[in-house]
Amino acid sequence: ALQGEQVKSANYHIKPKQWVHVSTVFNQANNSIKFYFDGNLVNTETYTNAPTIPNVAFKIGSYEGTSSFLNGSIGILRVYSSVLNDNQVNANYQSNKDYYGL
């Protein structure tokens, strides 16, 4: 979770009861966040002020761990210590899509 500005979103509709590959890439060097669905870049947002990454528990599948809970399953979760580029995100999607019937 990033703190410092408003919530950024993909502005993308996910179809119910269908697997989707979702990737989010935060680039701290240029204060941008990119959203990908099925290996395709769908939205890029930037922060005016550099957000901070707080030293708190990382929560996945909910908002702040208290609401808006995911009604579904997470097949694979990966967290990288470096910024992935568009080709790397697409390669991750391509390497797993057959397993999930995408």
C-alpha positions as CSV (number, residue, x, y, z in Angstrom):
1,A,0.0,0.0,0.0
2,L,1.2,3.4,-0.8
3,Q,0.5,6.4,1.4
4,G,0.6,10.1,0.5
5,E,-2.1,10.7,-2.1
6,Q,-5.4,9.4,-3.3
7,V,-5.9,5.8,-4.3
8,K,-4.9,5.0,-7.9
9,S,-6.9,2.4,-9.9
10,A,-6.8,0.6,-13.2
11,N,-10.3,1.8,-14.3
12,Y,-10.8,-1.6,-15.7
13,H,-13.8,-4.0,-15.4
14,I,-13.0,-7.6,-14.5
15,K,-15.6,-10.1,-15.8
16,P,-17.1,-12.3,-13.1
17,K,-16.3,-16.0,-12.9
18,Q,-13.3,-15.7,-15.3
19,W,-9.6,-16.0,-14.5
20,V,-7.6,-12.9,-15.2
21,H,-3.9,-12.1,-14.9
22,V,-3.5,-8.9,-13.0
23,S,-0.1,-7.1,-12.5
24,T,0.6,-3.8,-10.8
25,V,4.0,-2.2,-11.2
26,F,5.1,0.7,-8.9
27,N,8.1,2.7,-10.1
28,Q,9.4,4.8,-7.2
29,A,12.0,6.5,-9.4
30,N,9.3,8.4,-11.4
31,N,6.3,8.1,-9.0
32,S,4.2,6.0,-11.4
33,I,2.0,3.0,-11.1
34,K,1.1,0.8,-14.0
35,F,-1.9,-1.6,-14.2
36,Y,-1.9,-4.6,-16.5
37,F,-4.6,-7.2,-17.3
38,D,-3.8,-10.4,-19.2
39,G,-0.4,-9.0,-20.0
40,N,-1.6,-5.7,-21.5
41,L,-1.0,-2.3,-20.0
42,V,-4.5,-0.7,-19.4
43,N,-3.7,2.4,-17.3
44,T,-0.7,4.4,-15.9
45,E,-1.1,6.8,-13.1
46,T,1.4,9.2,-11.6
47,Y,1.7,10.7,-8.1
48,T,2.4,14.4,-7.7
49,N,4.2,13.8,-4.4
50,A,6.3,10.8,-3.8
51,P,4.2,8.3,-1.9
52,T,5.8,6.3,1.0
53,I,5.7,2.6,1.4
54,P,4.8,2.1,5.1
55,N,6.4,-0.6,7.2
56,V,3.1,-2.4,7.9
57,A,1.6,-5.8,7.1
58,F,1.0,-6.2,3.3
59,K,-2.7,-7.0,2.8
60,I,-4.0,-8.7,-0.4
61,G,-7.6,-9.3,-1.4
62,S,-9.2,-6.5,0.7
63,Y,-9.1,-2.8,1.4
64,E,-7.0,-2.2,4.5
65,G,-7.8,-5.8,5.6
66,T,-11.2,-4.7,6.8
67,S,-13.6,-4.3,3.8
68,S,-14.1,-4.9,0.1
69,F,-12.9,-8.5,0.4
70,L,-12.1,-10.5,-2.8
71,N,-14.8,-13.0,-3.7
72,G,-12.6,-15.4,-5.6
73,S,-9.2,-17.1,-5.6
74,I,-5.6,-16.0,-6.1
75,G,-3.7,-18.5,-8.2
76,I,-0.2,-17.1,-8.0
77,L,1.3,-14.2,-6.2
78,R,4.7,-12.7,-7.0
79,V,6.4,-9.7,-5.4
80,Y,9.6,-8.4,-7.1
81,S,12.2,-6.2,-5.6
82,S,12.7,-4.5,-9.0
83,V,10.5,-2.7,-11.5
84,L,9.2,-5.0,-14.3
85,N,8.9,-3.6,-17.8
86,D,6.0,-4.2,-20.2
87,N,7.8,-7.1,-21.9
88,Q,8.5,-8.8,-18.6
89,V,4.9,-8.5,-17.4
90,N,3.6,-9.9,-20.7
91,A,6.1,-12.8,-20.4
92,N,4.8,-13.6,-17.0
93,Y,1.3,-13.7,-18.4
94,Q,2.3,-15.8,-21.4
95,S,4.1,-18.4,-19.2
96,N,1.0,-19.0,-17.0
97,K,-2.0,-18.4,-19.2
98,D,-2.5,-22.0,-20.4
99,Y,-2.4,-23.3,-16.8
100,Y,-5.4,-21.1,-15.9
101,G,-7.2,-21.4,-19.2
102,L,-6.7,-17.8,-20.2
